[in-house]
């Protein structure tokens, strides 16, 4: 009984059975390079008899296509790798890559130091990159060798297609809902100032407040619940008459609600609160959170698919965001 009966056949088994070198067997299996008709026939016959199934990862390396798709997340610290949003991107990318025999790795790109992109571009095991939390400086630093195998979740460029949520429309829908329910003294807790995609909801807020002739009440945020707590206190100190707070992430909105509750402020009786993202927990809090949807899975799937396809995608693809009304506003 041969060793192949106890384990999957290897390329070495095929080469031995066909009486050719491993490199010749590799060229025949991969469909690249020269092999004589006789050698080609013997390799194909041996592979069929042994039931050899090419390893997709090894085949990708032979062809120089890489075996890993890297989700590269920009952030001020490596803590960005623990962000649940980033984890959802990785999970969706893995579902796309698994059938192709491609793994998914997570990589931190420190803000202000884009050299990590050069390292990824030079790594032959990397088939492509999906950028998360993309900044203008990061786009400017993308090596030419990554063009055609890189996509951005966030802003993009002519060389880097982008996929993102239409958070301008989503934020507008939330703000119009607050206005329609009688709220006029609406404060907003923003996202990180360095992140371009977090600026769009702020622009929507300022435009709508201006159109309604209402005072702008903007407090800096960073997408975290801890900052939401602090921002709620700051908003109440600066504008004691505030009657609604819109946070552009659900995590921040949870912090806002916690701070208001601790201060004896009723939600939504005294102050309505709304978020953005519609994460699973949003419908299970007390009160359940009014928010706007953010199809992270669909966005990440589209970005990973574009990278693996290796062909140009539309420069910008925005996914719609829908208002989700619940008890908090």
C-alpha positions as CSV (number, residue, x, y, z in Angstrom):
1,X,0.0,0.0,0.0
2,X,1.5,3.4,-1.0
3,X,1.9,6.4,1.2
4,X,-0.7,8.2,-1.0
5,X,-3.4,5.8,0.3
6,X,-2.9,7.3,3.8
7,X,-2.7,11.0,2.9
8,X,-3.6,13.3,0.0
9,X,-1.2,13.0,-2.9
10,X,1.5,15.7,-3.2
11,X,3.2,17.2,-6.1
12,X,6.2,15.1,-5.3
13,X,4.1,12.0,-5.6
14,X,2.9,13.1,-9.0
15,X,6.4,13.9,-10.2
16,X,7.7,10.5,-9.0
17,X,4.9,8.6,-10.6
18,X,5.3,10.5,-13.9
19,X,9.1,10.1,-13.9
20,X,9.8,13.8,-14.1
21,X,11.2,16.5,-11.9
22,X,9.1,18.4,-9.4
23,X,9.6,21.6,-11.3
24,X,8.3,20.0,-14.5
25,X,5.3,18.6,-12.7
26,X,4.7,22.0,-11.2
27,X,4.7,23.7,-14.6
28,X,2.3,21.2,-16.0
29,X,-0.1,21.5,-13.1
30,X,0.1,25.3,-13.0
31,X,-0.2,25.5,-16.8
32,X,2.9,27.8,-17.0
33,X,6.2,27.3,-18.7
34,X,7.5,24.6,-21.1
35,X,7.0,20.9,-20.8
36,X,7.2,18.3,-23.6
37,X,4.0,16.7,-24.8
38,X,5.1,13.4,-23.5
39,X,6.0,14.8,-20.0
40,X,2.7,16.7,-20.0
41,X,0.7,13.5,-20.7
42,X,2.5,11.5,-18.0
43,X,2.0,14.2,-15.4
44,X,-1.7,14.6,-16.2
45,X,-2.1,10.8,-16.1
46,X,-0.3,10.5,-12.8
47,X,-2.3,13.3,-11.2
48,X,-5.5,11.6,-12.3
49,X,-4.5,8.2,-11.0
50,X,-3.3,9.6,-7.7
51,X,-6.3,11.9,-7.3
52,X,-4.0,14.9,-6.9
53,X,-5.7,18.2,-6.0
54,X,-3.5,21.2,-6.4
55,X,-3.1,23.3,-3.3
56,X,-4.6,26.7,-4.2
57,X,-2.2,28.5,-1.9
58,X,0.9,26.8,-3.4
59,X,-0.4,27.4,-6.9
60,X,-0.9,31.1,-6.2
61,X,2.7,31.4,-5.0
62,X,4.0,29.7,-8.2
63,X,2.1,32.2,-10.2
64,X,3.1,35.1,-8.1
65,X,-0.5,35.9,-7.1
66,X,-0.1,35.6,-3.4
67,X,-2.0,33.6,-0.8
68,X,-3.2,36.3,1.6
69,X,-5.5,39.2,1.4
70,X,-4.5,41.8,4.0
71,X,-7.1,44.0,5.7
72,X,-4.9,47.0,6.6
73,X,-6.5,49.2,9.2
74,X,-5.2,52.7,9.9
75,X,-5.3,54.0,13.4
76,X,-3.6,56.0,16.1
77,X,-2.6,52.8,17.9
78,X,-2.8,49.0,17.5
79,X,-6.0,49.1,19.5
80,X,-7.7,49.6,16.1
81,X,-7.2,45.9,15.5
82,X,-9.7,45.2,18.4
83,X,-12.4,47.4,16.8
84,X,-15.6,45.3,16.2
85,X,-16.1,47.1,12.9
86,X,-12.7,45.9,11.7
87,X,-13.5,42.4,12.8
88,X,-16.7,42.4,10.7
89,X,-14.6,43.5,7.7
90,X,-12.2,40.6,8.3
91,X,-15.0,38.1,8.7
92,X,-16.8,39.2,5.5
93,X,-13.5,39.2,3.5
94,X,-12.7,35.7,4.8
95,X,-16.0,34.4,3.4
96,X,-15.1,35.8,0.0
97,X,-11.5,34.5,0.1
98,X,-12.1,31.0,1.5
99,X,-13.4,29.4,-1.8
100,X,-10.4,30.8,-3.6
101,X,-8.0,29.2,-1.1
102,X,-6.8,32.6,0.0
103,X,-6.3,33.5,3.7
104,X,-7.1,36.8,5.3
105,X,-4.6,38.7,7.6
106,X,-5.1,41.8,9.7
107,X,-2.4,44.5,9.7
108,X,-2.1,47.9,11.6
109,X,-1.1,51.0,9.6
110,X,0.0,53.7,12.1
111,X,-1.3,57.1,11.3
112,X,1.4,59.3,9.7
113,X,3.6,56.3,8.8
114,X,2.3,54.6,5.6
115,X,5.5,52.6,5.1
116,X,3.6,49.5,5.9
117,X,2.0,49.7,2.5
118,X,5.5,49.4,0.9
119,X,6.1,46.2,2.9
120,X,2.8,44.7,1.9
121,X,3.5,45.6,-1.8
122,X,6.8,43.8,-1.7
123,X,5.5,40.7,0.1
124,X,4.9,38.0,-2.6
125,X,2.5,36.2,-0.3
126,X,0.1,39.1,-0.4
127,X,-2.4,38.9,-3.3
128,X,-4.2,42.2,-2.4
129,X,-5.1,44.7,0.3
130,X,-8.3,46.2,1.6
131,X,-7.8,49.5,3.4
132,X,-9.9,50.5,6.4
133,X,-10.0,54.0,7.9
134,X,-8.4,55.4,4.8
135,X,-6.9,58.9,4.9
136,X,-5.8,61.2,2.1
137,X,-2.1,60.6,3.1
138,X,-2.6,56.9,2.9
139,X,-4.0,57.1,-0.6
140,X,-1.1,59.2,-1.7
141,X,1.3,56.6,-0.3
142,X,-0.1,53.6,-2.1
143,X,2.7,52.0,-4.2
144,X,2.1,51.7,-7.9
145,X,2.7,47.9,-7.6
146,X,-0.5,47.6,-5.6
147,X,-2.7,49.3,-8.2
148,X,-5.3,46.8,-9.4
149,X,-5.1,44.7,-6.3
150,X,-6.2,47.2,-3.6
151,X,-9.5,48.7,-2.5
152,X,-10.5,51.1,0.2
153,X,-13.4,51.1,2.6
154,X,-13.8,54.8,2.9
155,X,-12.4,57.4,0.5
156,X,-10.6,56.4,-2.7
157,X,-8.8,57.7,-5.7
158,X,-8.5,57.1,-9.4
159,X,-6.2,54.2,-8.7
160,X,-7.9,52.9,-5.5
161,X,-11.6,52.1,-5.8
162,X,-13.6,52.9,-2.7
163,X,-16.6,51.2,-1.1
164,X,-18.5,52.8,1.8
165,X,-21.9,53.6,3.3
166,X,-23.7,56.7,2.2
167,X,-23.5,58.2,5.7
168,X,-24.4,61.7,4.4
169,X,-27.9,60.4,3.5
170,X,-28.1,58.2,6.6
171,X,-27.2,61.1,8.9
172,X,-29.7,63.3,7.1
173,X,-32.5,60.8,7.7
174,X,-31.8,60.6,11.4
175,X,-31.7,64.4,11.8
176,X,-34.9,64.9,9.8
177,X,-36.5,62.3,12.1
178,X,-35.4,64.2,15.2
179,X,-36.7,67.4,13.7
180,X,-40.0,65.8,12.7
181,X,-40.6,64.6,16.3
182,X,-40.3,68.2,17.6
183,X,-36.6,68.4,18.5
184,X,-35.0,71.8,17.8
185,X,-32.0,72.0,20.1
186,X,-30.0,69.1,18.6
187,X,-26.4,68.5,19.5
188,X,-24.1,66.2,17.5
189,X,-21.2,64.1,18.7
190,X,-18.7,63.6,15.8
191,X,-16.2,61.0,14.8
192,X,-12.4,61.3,14.8
193,X,-11.3,64.5,13.0
194,X,-8.5,62.7,11.1
195,X,-11.0,60.3,9.4
196,X,-12.4,61.7,6.2
197,X,-15.5,59.6,6.1
198,X,-16.6,60.9,9.5
199,X,-16.7,64.5,8.2
200,X,-19.7,63.8,5.8
201,X,-22.3,63.5,8.6
202,X,-21.0,66.7,10.2
203,X,-21.5,68.5,6.9
204,X,-25.0,67.0,6.6
205,X,-25.8,68.2,10.2
206,X,-24.5,71.7,9.5
207,X,-26.4,72.0,6.3
208,X,-29.7,70.8,7.8
209,X,-29.4,73.0,10.9
210,X,-28.6,76.0,8.7
211,X,-31.6,75.3,6.5
212,X,-33.8,75.2,9.6
213,X,-32.3,78.3,11.1
214,X,-31.1,76.3,14.2
215,X,-28.0,76.7,16.3
216,X,-25.1,74.3,15.7
217,X,-24.0,72.3,18.8
218,X,-21.1,70.1,17.8
219,X,-19.0,68.1,20.3
220,X,-15.9,66.1,19.2
221,X,-16.1,62.3,19.5
222,X,-14.1,59.3,18.5
223,X,-16.6,56.5,18.0
224,X,-16.2,55.1,21.6
225,X,-18.7,54.8,24.4
226,X,-16.3,56.4,26.8
227,X,-16.1,59.5,24.7
228,X,-19.9,59.4,24.4
229,X,-20.2,59.7,28.1
230,X,-17.9,62.7,28.3
231,X,-19.5,64.3,25.3
232,X,-23.0,64.1,26.8
233,X,-21.7,65.9,29.9
234,X,-20.0,68.5,27.8
235,X,-23.2,69.1,25.7
236,X,-25.3,69.6,28.8
237,X,-22.9,72.0,30.3
238,X,-22.6,74.1,27.2
239,X,-26.3,73.9,26.2
240,X,-28.5,73.0,29.2
241,X,-31.6,73.2,27.0
242,X,-30.4,70.5,24.6
243,X,-33.3,68.2,23.7
244,X,-31.6,65.7,21.3
245,X,-28.1,64.3,20.8
246,X,-27.1,62.6,17.6
247,X,-23.9,60.5,17.8
248,X,-22.4,59.2,14.5
249,X,-21.7,55.8,16.0
250,X,-23.9,53.5,18.1
251,X,-21.1,52.9,20.6
252,X,-20.9,56.6,21.2
253,X,-24.7,56.8,21.5
254,X,-24.6,54.1,24.2
255,X,-22.2,56.2,26.2
256,X,-24.4,59.3,25.8
257,X,-27.4,57.4,27.1
258,X,-25.5,56.0,30.0
259,X,-24.3,59.5,31.0
260,X,-27.8,61.0,30.7
261,X,-29.3,58.2,32.8
262,X,-26.6,58.6,35.5
263,X,-27.5,62.3,35.5
264,X,-31.2,61.8,36.0
265,X,-32.0,62.8,32.4
266,X,-34.8,60.8,30.8
267,X,-34.3,59.3,27.4
268,X,-36.3,60.2,25.3
269,X,-38.5,62.2,27.6
270,X,-36.0,64.9,28.3
271,X,-33.4,64.3,25.6
272,X,-33.8,62.1,22.5
273,X,-30.7,60.1,21.5
274,X,-29.8,58.6,18.1
275,X,-26.8,56.8,16.7
276,X,-25.4,55.4,13.5
277,X,-24.5,51.8,12.4
278,X,-27.4,49.7,13.7
279,X,-25.1,47.2,15.3
280,X,-26.9,44.1,16.8
281,X,-26.9,45.5,20.3
282,X,-28.8,48.6,19.2
283,X,-32.1,46.8,19.3
284,X,-31.5,45.3,22.7
285,X,-30.6,48.2,24.9
286,X,-33.1,50.0,27.1
287,X,-34.3,52.2,25.5
288,X,-33.7,50.6,22.1
289,X,-31.6,52.9,20.0
290,X,-32.9,54.8,17.0
291,X,-30.1,54.7,14.4
292,X,-29.3,54.4,10.7
293,X,-28.2,51.2,9.0
294,X,-24.6,50.5,8.0
295,X,-24.2,47.4,5.7
296,X,-20.6,46.6,6.7
297,X,-20.8,43.0,5.5
298,X,-21.9,44.0,2.0
299,X,-19.3,46.7,1.8
300,X,-16.5,44.5,2.9
301,X,-17.7,41.7,0.6
302,X,-17.7,44.1,-2.4
303,X,-14.2,45.4,-1.6
304,X,-12.7,41.9,-1.1
305,X,-14.4,40.7,-4.3
306,X,-12.9,43.6,-6.3
307,X,-9.4,42.9,-5.0
308,X,-9.6,39.2,-5.9
309,X,-11.1,39.9,-9.3
310,X,-8.0,42.0,-10.1
311,X,-9.9,44.2,-12.5
312,X,-11.0,47.9,-12.3
313,X,-14.1,48.7,-10.2
314,X,-16.2,51.8,-10.1
315,X,-14.2,54.6,-8.5
316,X,-16.8,55.1,-5.7
317,X,-19.5,52.7,-4.6
318,X,-21.8,53.9,-1.9
319,X,-24.2,51.6,-0.1
320,X,-27.5,53.1,1.1
321,X,-28.3,53.7,4.8
322,X,-31.8,53.6,6.1
323,X,-33.4,55.1,9.2
324,X,-34.2,52.6,12.0
325,X,-36.6,54.1,14.5
326,X,-36.8,52.7,18.0
327,X,-37.6,54.0,21.5
328,X,-34.6,56.4,22.1
329,X,-35.8,59.0,19.7
